[in-house]
Amino acid sequence: MIANAISEPIRKSARNLAAWAMAGTAALLSLPAAADPIPPGGQLSNLELIGFTGLNGKPGAFKLALKHTKNDKWYLYAGHSFNQGWSIVDVTDPANPRYVKFIPYNTESKGLLTAQVTIHDDIMITAIDKNPLLSTAKPPTLIIWDISDPENPKQVGQWTGAPGGSHRNTYPGGKYAYVSAFAEGYQSRGHEMIVLDVSNPAAPKQIGVWAQPGQKNGEPKPDLEPGFHGPVNISPDGKMASLGFTPDVVNLDVSDPANPKLIGRLTMTPPFMYAGNQSVHTVLPLWDRQILYASSEASKWGCDKDGMNWAALIDNRNPAYPRLMSVFPPPLPPKDAPYKSFCYKEGRFGPHNVVMEQHNPAVHPTTDILYITWFNAGLRVWDISDPYTPTNVGYFLPPERPDDGVERSGPHAAPTNWMEDVTQDSRGYIYADDDKWGIWILRDPKHPK
């Protein structure tokens, strides 16, 4: 009796302790995972660094795309350059990004690039690009996903209609996607612009192509081979597209998507040096101001080995005759840098990406401020309120990173770090990825919205 009298309180206490332990464990499990610490050593001017994700040890994120859900959650999707697949990051709290998961793709076959992502509403389209020197695989040209459950994308379709894969595509919502790929019946080594009907995501079909003279089979080839890097930008009324299509900046009439027609062009190469599809890499329309931002992409290390890489503003009030307004000055290093020009720093120097996907309501509309990744010059903030004098008003230079063991080739083998892509959500938060660490989350205190 005495033993039973003593043991009952002990058993009750043990049950209470177990219940407390289980409750504590449940509470811990319900807490968000701790955010990655911000790596030290970066340099900032007129920007605030507020968050960082190392992508669960998978650096080398490339293109970034945003989704804002009806229950006010924010997600960032990243295509990878060195790891075949895509990362999802919950950025509802930008200071504490939560890495959700990595979706691997065909890891048995090397030489496939999964870097490109475009989103509108609940549809995500990811490009599959192929390096023919590294892969004999026959991947789809692109994959279509349902992201209505943002943490668990579901593949709902794919398109295999273009050999060699696709590059930077655009899905502005509705029936049509605009694809940078090799169209059947064309002889060019550069991509063409393909219009894809995706109204039935399970069975996308090509309905139109636009190409430069000399790209179609049987046409005489020009001295400089044309090519389309992508993406396409569709006007708010859906009637006009503006895009870079080497050697030109091009305006097209797409009111009949099956039969795009040339409105006007501005040739950029020459005078600027030819570098394949990268010669005219990016075009971003500021529709309300009737201005185009356009740029090339640096492709080699060292200004003595590459042509002059450029960024420019173009008057597009008359789309039949776009007119050059200004060329951006080269950004300068910090005063304490051991080099007087980024030309003397290892790695590529020149513009790469600007905040695109303006069709996506989750993306901040571009007005007078441009955020542009400039490779080894970092992320650059440009004031273009006066389009004749674009002015560099801020920057972020990521810290260098010791060898992380990730195998890189070509221009990515440079030991220096640089910025690759950038986007900005409609709250004003800026997301920029680099070549070595992950994704940096910043805020512009002078232009918060």
MARVO-336087 format. One record per residue (C-alpha): x, y, z; residue in one letter. Coordinates in steps of 0.25 Angstrom, whole numbers, plus 5000, padded with zeros to 4 digits. Example, Ala and Ser with C-alpha at 12.3 -4.5 7.8 and 13.67 -1.06 7.14 Angstrom:
// residues 2
@px->5049, py->4982, pz->5031, code->a
@px->5055, py->4996, pz->5029, code->s
//
This chain:
// residues 449
@px->5000, py->5000, pz->5000, code->m
@px->5011, py->5010, pz->5004, code->i
@px->5019, py->5006, pz->4991, code->a
@px->5006, py->5009, pz->4983, code->n
@px->5003, py->5022, pz->4990, code->a
@px->5017, py->5027, pz->4987, code->i
@px->5018, py->5022, pz->4972, code->s
@px->5005, py->5028, pz->4968, code->e
@px->5010, py->5043, pz->4970, code->p
@px->5023, py->5039, pz->4963, code->i
@px->5015, py->5033, pz->4951, code->r
@px->5006, py->5046, pz->4951, code->k
@px->5018, py->5054, pz->4951, code->s
@px->5025, py->5046, pz->4940, code->a
@px->5012, py->5048, pz->4932, code->r
@px->5012, py->5063, pz->4934, code->n
@px->5027, py->5063, pz->4930, code->l
@px->5024, py->5055, pz->4917, code->a
@px->5012, py->5064, pz->4914, code->a
@px->5021, py->5077, pz->4916, code->w
@px->5032, py->5071, pz->4908, code->a
@px->5023, py->5067, pz->4896, code->m
@px->5016, py->5081, pz->4897, code->a
@px->5030, py->5087, pz->4897, code->g
@px->5034, py->5079, pz->4885, code->t
@px->5022, py->5082, pz->4877, code->a
@px->5024, py->5097, pz->4880, code->a
@px->5039, py->5096, pz->4875, code->l
@px->5034, py->5089, pz->4863, code->l
@px->5024, py->5100, pz->4860, code->s
@px->5035, py->5110, pz->4860, code->l
@px->5040, py->5115, pz->4847, code->p
@px->5054, py->5110, pz->4843, code->a
@px->5065, py->5119, pz->4847, code->a
@px->5069, py->5128, pz->4835, code->a
@px->5083, py->5127, pz->4830, code->d
@px->5093, py->5137, pz->4836, code->p
@px->5097, py->5148, pz->4827, code->i
@px->5111, py->5146, pz->4822, code->p
@px->5120, py->5157, pz->4826, code->p
@px->5129, py->5166, pz->4817, code->g
@px->5120, py->5172, pz->4807, code->g
@px->5120, py->5186, pz->4803, code->q
@px->5108, py->5195, pz->4802, code->l
@px->5104, py->5209, pz->4798, code->s
@px->5090, py->5215, pz->4800, code->n
@px->5084, py->5200, pz->4801, code->l
@px->5081, py->5192, pz->4814, code->e
@px->5084, py->5177, pz->4815, code->l
@px->5073, py->5171, pz->4823, code->i
@px->5073, py->5156, pz->4820, code->g
@px->5080, py->5144, pz->4813, code->f
@px->5078, py->5130, pz->4809, code->t
@px->5089, py->5120, pz->4805, code->g
@px->5079, py->5111, pz->4798, code->l
@px->5082, py->5099, pz->4807, code->n
@px->5096, py->5098, pz->4801, code->g
@px->5092, py->5100, pz->4787, code->k
@px->5099, py->5113, pz->4782, code->p
@px->5098, py->5117, pz->4768, code->g
@px->5084, py->5121, pz->4767, code->a
@px->5081, py->5129, pz->4754, code->f
@px->5067, py->5134, pz->4750, code->k
@px->5058, py->5138, pz->4761, code->l
@px->5042, py->5139, pz->4760, code->a
@px->5032, py->5143, pz->4771, code->l
@px->5018, py->5139, pz->4775, code->k
@px->5009, py->5146, pz->4785, code->h
@px->4998, py->5137, pz->4790, code->t
@px->4983, py->5141, pz->4794, code->k
@px->4987, py->5138, pz->4809, code->n
@px->4998, py->5148, pz->4808, code->d
@px->5010, py->5138, pz->4807, code->k
@px->5022, py->5142, pz->4798, code->w
@px->5030, py->5132, pz->4791, code->y
@px->5043, py->5133, pz->4783, code->l
@px->5046, py->5122, pz->4772, code->y
@px->5060, py->5121, pz->4767, code->a
@px->5066, py->5113, pz->4755, code->g
@px->5079, py->5107, pz->4757, code->h
@px->5092, py->5108, pz->4748, code->s
@px->5100, py->5097, pz->4755, code->f
@px->5090, py->5088, pz->4762, code->n
@px->5079, py->5083, pz->4752, code->q
@px->5066, py->5087, pz->4758, code->g
@px->5059, py->5099, pz->4765, code->w
@px->5058, py->5104, pz->4779, code->s
@px->5046, py->5110, pz->4787, code->i
@px->5048, py->5120, pz->4798, code->v
@px->5037, py->5126, pz->4807, code->d
@px->5041, py->5141, pz->4808, code->v
@px->5028, py->5145, pz->4815, code->t
@px->5038, py->5151, pz->4825, code->d
@px->5049, py->5156, pz->4817, code->p
@px->5058, py->5157, pz->4829, code->a
@px->5056, py->5142, pz->4832, code->n
@px->5055, py->5135, pz->4819, code->p
@px->5051, py->5120, pz->4820, code->r
@px->5057, py->5110, pz->4810, code->y
@px->5045, py->5101, pz->4806, code->v
@px->5051, py->5091, pz->4797, code->k
@px->5059, py->5087, pz->4785, code->f
@px->5052, py->5081, pz->4773, code->i
@px->5063, py->5072, pz->4766, code->p
@px->5062, py->5070, pz->4751, code->y
@px->5068, py->5058, pz->4743, code->n
@px->5081, py->5057, pz->4752, code->t
@px->5085, py->5045, pz->4744, code->e
@px->5088, py->5054, pz->4731, code->s
@px->5098, py->5065, pz->4732, code->k
@px->5099, py->5077, pz->4724, code->g
@px->5085, py->5082, pz->4726, code->l
@px->5082, py->5096, pz->4730, code->l
@px->5070, py->5099, pz->4739, code->t
@px->5073, py->5114, pz->4741, code->a
@px->5061, py->5120, pz->4735, code->q
@px->5047, py->5123, pz->4742, code->v
@px->5035, py->5131, pz->4738, code->t
@px->5022, py->5132, pz->4747, code->i
@px->5008, py->5138, pz->4745, code->h
@px->4997, py->5135, pz->4755, code->d
@px->4997, py->5120, pz->4758, code->d
@px->5006, py->5116, pz->4746, code->i
@px->5021, py->5114, pz->4746, code->m
@px->5029, py->5111, pz->4733, code->i
@px->5043, py->5106, pz->4734, code->t
@px->5053, py->5105, pz->4723, code->a
@px->5061, py->5093, pz->4720, code->i
@px->5074, py->5097, pz->4713, code->d
@px->5084, py->5087, pz->4708, code->k
@px->5099, py->5088, pz->4706, code->n
@px->5101, py->5078, pz->4694, code->p
@px->5116, py->5077, pz->4698, code->l
@px->5112, py->5071, pz->4711, code->l
@px->5099, py->5064, pz->4709, code->s
@px->5093, py->5054, pz->4700, code->t
@px->5079, py->5054, pz->4707, code->a
@px->5066, py->5058, pz->4700, code->k
@px->5060, py->5067, pz->4710, code->p
@px->5047, py->5075, pz->4708, code->p
@px->5048, py->5089, pz->4703, code->t
@px->5041, py->5094, pz->4715, code->l
@px->5032, py->5089, pz->4727, code->i
@px->5019, py->5095, pz->4732, code->i
@px->5015, py->5095, pz->4746, code->w
@px->5003, py->5098, pz->4755, code->d
@px->5008, py->5105, pz->4767, code->i
@px->4994, py->5108, pz->4773, code->s
@px->5000, py->5100, pz->4785, code->d
@px->5013, py->5109, pz->4785, code->p
@px->5021, py->5099, pz->4793, code->e
@px->5018, py->5087, pz->4785, code->n
@px->5018, py->5090, pz->4770, code->p
@px->5011, py->5080, pz->4761, code->k
@px->5016, py->5077, pz->4747, code->q
@px->5004, py->5079, pz->4738, code->v
@px->5010, py->5079, pz->4724, code->g
@px->5023, py->5080, pz->4716, code->q
@px->5027, py->5084, pz->4702, code->w
@px->5037, py->5076, pz->4693, code->t
@px->5035, py->5084, pz->4680, code->g
@px->5049, py->5090, pz->4679, code->a
@px->5062, py->5083, pz->4679, code->p
@px->5073, py->5088, pz->4688, code->g
@px->5064, py->5093, pz->4699, code->g
@px->5060, py->5108, pz->4702, code->s
@px->5066, py->5119, pz->4709, code->h
@px->5059, py->5132, pz->4715, code->r
@px->5044, py->5130, pz->4713, code->n
@px->5032, py->5139, pz->4717, code->t
@px->5018, py->5135, pz->4721, code->y
@px->5010, py->5148, pz->4723, code->p
@px->4997, py->5141, pz->4727, code->g
@px->4986, py->5137, pz->4718, code->g
@px->4987, py->5127, pz->4706, code->k
@px->5001, py->5130, pz->4701, code->y
@px->5016, py->5128, pz->4705, code->a
@px->5027, py->5134, pz->4697, code->y
@px->5039, py->5125, pz->4696, code->v
@px->5054, py->5126, pz->4692, code->s
@px->5057, py->5113, pz->4685, code->a
@px->5061, py->5107, pz->4672, code->f
@px->5049, py->5107, pz->4663, code->a
@px->5047, py->5096, pz->4652, code->e
@px->5050, py->5100, pz->4638, code->g
@px->5061, py->5110, pz->4643, code->y
@px->5076, py->5109, pz->4641, code->q
@px->5081, py->5119, pz->4651, code->s
@px->5090, py->5116, pz->4662, code->r
@px->5083, py->5127, pz->4670, code->g
@px->5069, py->5125, pz->4675, code->h
@px->5056, py->5130, pz->4669, code->e
@px->5044, py->5135, pz->4676, code->m
@px->5033, py->5124, pz->4677, code->i
@px->5019, py->5127, pz->4681, code->v
@px->5013, py->5116, pz->4689, code->l
@px->4998, py->5113, pz->4692, code->d
@px->4998, py->5108, pz->4707, code->v
@px->4983, py->5110, pz->4709, code->s
@px->4983, py->5095, pz->4711, code->n
@px->4996, py->5093, pz->4719, code->p
@px->4996, py->5078, pz->4717, code->a
@px->4997, py->5080, pz->4702, code->a
@px->5004, py->5093, pz->4698, code->p
@px->5005, py->5096, pz->4683, code->k
@px->5014, py->5105, pz->4675, code->q
@px->5005, py->5115, pz->4667, code->i
@px->5015, py->5126, pz->4662, code->g
@px->5030, py->5129, pz->4660, code->v
@px->5037, py->5142, pz->4658, code->w
@px->5051, py->5142, pz->4653, code->a
@px->5061, py->5152, pz->4647, code->q
@px->5065, py->5151, pz->4632, code->p
@px->5074, py->5140, pz->4629, code->g
@px->5069, py->5131, pz->4640, code->q
@px->5060, py->5123, pz->4632, code->k
@px->5064, py->5111, pz->4624, code->n
@px->5068, py->5115, pz->4610, code->g
@px->5070, py->5130, pz->4613, code->e
@px->5084, py->5135, pz->4611, code->p
@px->5091, py->5137, pz->4624, code->k
@px->5096, py->5151, pz->4629, code->p
@px->5110, py->5154, pz->4633, code->d
@px->5106, py->5154, pz->4647, code->l
@px->5097, py->5142, pz->4651, code->e
@px->5084, py->5147, pz->4658, code->p
@px->5079, py->5141, pz->4671, code->g
@px->5068, py->5143, pz->4681, code->f
@px->5073, py->5142, pz->4696, code->h
@px->5059, py->5146, pz->4702, code->g
@px->5051, py->5150, pz->4709, code->p
@px->5039, py->5156, pz->4701, code->v
@px->5031, py->5168, pz->4708, code->n
@px->5017, py->5169, pz->4704, code->i
@px->5010, py->5183, pz->4705, code->s
@px->4998, py->5184, pz->4715, code->p
@px->4988, py->5184, pz->4704, code->d
@px->4994, py->5171, pz->4698, code->g
@px->4997, py->5177, pz->4684, code->k
@px->5012, py->5180, pz->4684, code->m
@px->5024, py->5173, pz->4688, code->a
@px->5038, py->5179, pz->4691, code->s
@px->5050, py->5170, pz->4692, code->l
@px->5065, py->5169, pz->4689, code->g
@px->5068, py->5161, pz->4676, code->f
@px->5082, py->5162, pz->4672, code->t
@px->5086, py->5171, pz->4665, code->p
@px->5074, py->5180, pz->4669, code->d
@px->5065, py->5185, pz->4679, code->v
@px->5051, py->5181, pz->4672, code->v
@px->5037, py->5185, pz->4674, code->n
@px->5027, py->5175, pz->4668, code->l
@px->5012, py->5175, pz->4666, code->d
@px->5006, py->5163, pz->4673, code->v
@px->4991, py->5166, pz->4672, code->s
@px->4991, py->5154, pz->4664, code->d
@px->5000, py->5145, pz->4672, code->p
@px->5001, py->5134, pz->4661, code->a
@px->5006, py->5145, pz->4651, code->n
@px->5016, py->5155, pz->4658, code->p
@px->5020, py->5166, pz->4650, code->k
@px->5031, py->5176, pz->4650, code->l
@px->5028, py->5190, pz->4655, code->i
@px->5042, py->5196, pz->4656, code->g
@px->5056, py->5193, pz->4660, code->r
@px->5068, py->5200, pz->4666, code->l
@px->5081, py->5193, pz->4662, code->t
@px->5091, py->5192, pz->4673, code->m
@px->5102, py->5183, pz->4667, code->t
@px->5109, py->5190, pz->4660, code->p
@px->5114, py->5199, pz->4666, code->p
@px->5115, py->5191, pz->4678, code->f
@px->5123, py->5178, pz->4677, code->m
@px->5116, py->5165, pz->4673, code->y
@px->5115, py->5154, pz->4684, code->a
@px->5104, py->5145, pz->4678, code->g
@px->5091, py->5145, pz->4685, code->n
@px->5097, py->5153, pz->4697, code->q
@px->5100, py->5165, pz->4688, code->s
@px->5086, py->5170, pz->4691, code->v
@px->5083, py->5162, pz->4704, code->h
@px->5071, py->5170, pz->4711, code->t
@px->5060, py->5180, pz->4707, code->v
@px->5051, py->5185, pz->4718, code->l
@px->5040, py->5195, pz->4714, code->p
@px->5035, py->5205, pz->4723, code->l
@px->5022, py->5206, pz->4716, code->w
@px->5016, py->5218, pz->4724, code->d
@px->5029, py->5226, pz->4720, code->r
@px->5030, py->5220, pz->4706, code->q
@px->5045, py->5217, pz->4709, code->i
@px->5052, py->5204, pz->4707, code->l
@px->5064, py->5200, pz->4715, code->y
@px->5073, py->5191, pz->4707, code->a
@px->5087, py->5184, pz->4710, code->s
@px->5097, py->5174, pz->4705, code->s
@px->5103, py->5163, pz->4714, code->e
@px->5118, py->5162, pz->4717, code->a
@px->5123, py->5148, pz->4713, code->s
@px->5138, py->5148, pz->4716, code->k
@px->5147, py->5152, pz->4727, code->w
@px->5154, py->5165, pz->4725, code->g
@px->5151, py->5178, pz->4717, code->c
@px->5163, py->5175, pz->4707, code->d
@px->5156, py->5161, pz->4703, code->k
@px->5142, py->5165, pz->4702, code->d
@px->5135, py->5176, pz->4694, code->g
@px->5130, py->5188, pz->4702, code->m
@px->5118, py->5184, pz->4709, code->n
@px->5107, py->5194, pz->4709, code->w
@px->5093, py->5198, pz->4715, code->a
@px->5085, py->5209, pz->4709, code->a
@px->5072, py->5216, pz->4709, code->l
@px->5063, py->5217, pz->4697, code->i
@px->5052, py->5227, pz->4693, code->d
@px->5040, py->5218, pz->4688, code->n
@px->5030, py->5228, pz->4686, code->r
@px->5029, py->5225, pz->4672, code->n
@px->5031, py->5209, pz->4672, code->p
@px->5034, py->5209, pz->4657, code->a
@px->5047, py->5218, pz->4659, code->y
@px->5053, py->5215, pz->4673, code->p
@px->5063, py->5226, pz->4677, code->r
@px->5076, py->5225, pz->4685, code->l
@px->5075, py->5234, pz->4697, code->m
@px->5087, py->5231, pz->4706, code->s
@px->5097, py->5221, pz->4709, code->v
@px->5100, py->5217, pz->4724, code->f
@px->5114, py->5221, pz->4729, code->p
@px->5122, py->5210, pz->4735, code->p
@px->5120, py->5209, pz->4750, code->p
@px->5132, py->5212, pz->4758, code->l
@px->5138, py->5204, pz->4770, code->p
@px->5138, py->5208, pz->4784, code->p
@px->5149, py->5218, pz->4787, code->k
@px->5157, py->5208, pz->4796, code->d
@px->5157, py->5197, pz->4785, code->a
@px->5170, py->5192, pz->4780, code->p
@px->5167, py->5195, pz->4766, code->y
@px->5162, py->5208, pz->4759, code->k
@px->5153, py->5201, pz->4749, code->s
@px->5145, py->5188, pz->4750, code->f
@px->5152, py->5185, pz->4737, code->c
@px->5164, py->5181, pz->4746, code->y
@px->5156, py->5172, pz->4755, code->k
@px->5155, py->5157, pz->4751, code->e
@px->5142, py->5152, pz->4745, code->g
@px->5132, py->5158, pz->4736, code->r
@px->5129, py->5173, pz->4736, code->f
@px->5116, py->5179, pz->4730, code->g
@px->5101, py->5179, pz->4731, code->p
@px->5094, py->5166, pz->4733, code->h
@px->5080, py->5166, pz->4738, code->n
@px->5069, py->5176, pz->4742, code->v
@px->5056, py->5175, pz->4750, code->v
@px->5047, py->5168, pz->4739, code->m
@px->5034, py->5160, pz->4739, code->e
@px->5026, py->5174, pz->4740, code->q
@px->5014, py->5166, pz->4736, code->h
@px->5014, py->5159, pz->4750, code->n
@px->5006, py->5167, pz->4760, code->p
@px->5016, py->5162, pz->4771, code->a
@px->5027, py->5169, pz->4764, code->v
@px->5030, py->5184, pz->4767, code->h
@px->5026, py->5193, pz->4755, code->p
@px->5039, py->5200, pz->4750, code->t
@px->5038, py->5215, pz->4749, code->t
@px->5050, py->5224, pz->4751, code->d
@px->5059, py->5214, pz->4758, code->i
@px->5066, py->5202, pz->4752, code->l
@px->5073, py->5191, pz->4760, code->y
@px->5083, py->5184, pz->4751, code->i
@px->5093, py->5173, pz->4753, code->t
@px->5106, py->5177, pz->4748, code->w
@px->5114, py->5164, pz->4750, code->f
@px->5127, py->5168, pz->4757, code->n
@px->5122, py->5182, pz->4760, code->a
@px->5111, py->5176, pz->4768, code->g
@px->5096, py->5181, pz->4769, code->l
@px->5095, py->5195, pz->4764, code->r
@px->5084, py->5205, pz->4767, code->v
@px->5082, py->5215, pz->4755, code->w
@px->5073, py->5228, pz->4755, code->d
@px->5067, py->5230, pz->4742, code->i
@px->5057, py->5241, pz->4745, code->s
@px->5065, py->5249, pz->4735, code->d
@px->5067, py->5238, pz->4723, code->p
@px->5078, py->5246, pz->4717, code->y
@px->5087, py->5245, pz->4729, code->t
@px->5085, py->5232, pz->4736, code->p
@px->5092, py->5233, pz->4750, code->t
@px->5098, py->5222, pz->4759, code->n
@px->5093, py->5225, pz->4773, code->v
@px->5095, py->5212, pz->4780, code->g
@px->5101, py->5198, pz->4780, code->y
@px->5103, py->5185, pz->4787, code->f
@px->5116, py->5177, pz->4786, code->l
@px->5115, py->5163, pz->4791, code->p
@px->5127, py->5158, pz->4800, code->p
@px->5137, py->5148, pz->4793, code->e
@px->5136, py->5134, pz->4797, code->r
@px->5147, py->5123, pz->4798, code->p
@px->5146, py->5111, pz->4789, code->d
@px->5133, py->5105, pz->4792, code->d
@px->5136, py->5092, pz->4785, code->g
@px->5125, py->5094, pz->4774, code->v
@px->5131, py->5091, pz->4760, code->e
@px->5129, py->5103, pz->4751, code->r
@px->5134, py->5104, pz->4736, code->s
@px->5135, py->5115, pz->4726, code->g
@px->5132, py->5130, pz->4731, code->p
@px->5127, py->5124, pz->4745, code->h
@px->5141, py->5118, pz->4748, code->a
@px->5146, py->5132, pz->4752, code->a
@px->5150, py->5133, pz->4767, code->p
@px->5143, py->5146, pz->4769, code->t
@px->5129, py->5147, pz->4773, code->n
@px->5118, py->5155, pz->4765, code->w
@px->5103, py->5157, pz->4764, code->m
@px->5095, py->5150, pz->4754, code->e
@px->5080, py->5153, pz->4755, code->d
@px->5070, py->5162, pz->4762, code->v
@px->5056, py->5164, pz->4765, code->t
@px->5047, py->5173, pz->4774, code->q
@px->5034, py->5170, pz->4781, code->d
@px->5023, py->5180, pz->4781, code->s
@px->5026, py->5182, pz->4796, code->r
@px->5039, py->5188, pz->4791, code->g
@px->5048, py->5177, pz->4796, code->y
@px->5060, py->5174, pz->4786, code->i
@px->5065, py->5160, pz->4784, code->y
@px->5078, py->5158, pz->4777, code->a
@px->5087, py->5145, pz->4775, code->d
@px->5101, py->5144, pz->4773, code->d
@px->5111, py->5134, pz->4767, code->d
@px->5116, py->5128, pz->4780, code->k
@px->5107, py->5130, pz->4792, code->w
@px->5092, py->5130, pz->4790, code->g
@px->5081, py->5140, pz->4790, code->i
@px->5083, py->5154, pz->4797, code->w
@px->5071, py->5162, pz->4802, code->i
@px->5072, py->5177, pz->4802, code->l
@px->5064, py->5189, pz->4804, code->r
@px->5066, py->5203, pz->4798, code->d
@px->5063, py->5213, pz->4809, code->p
@px->5062, py->5225, pz->4799, code->k
@px->5052, py->5218, pz->4790, code->h
@px->5045, py->5208, pz->4799, code->p
@px->5033, py->5207, pz->4790, code->k
//
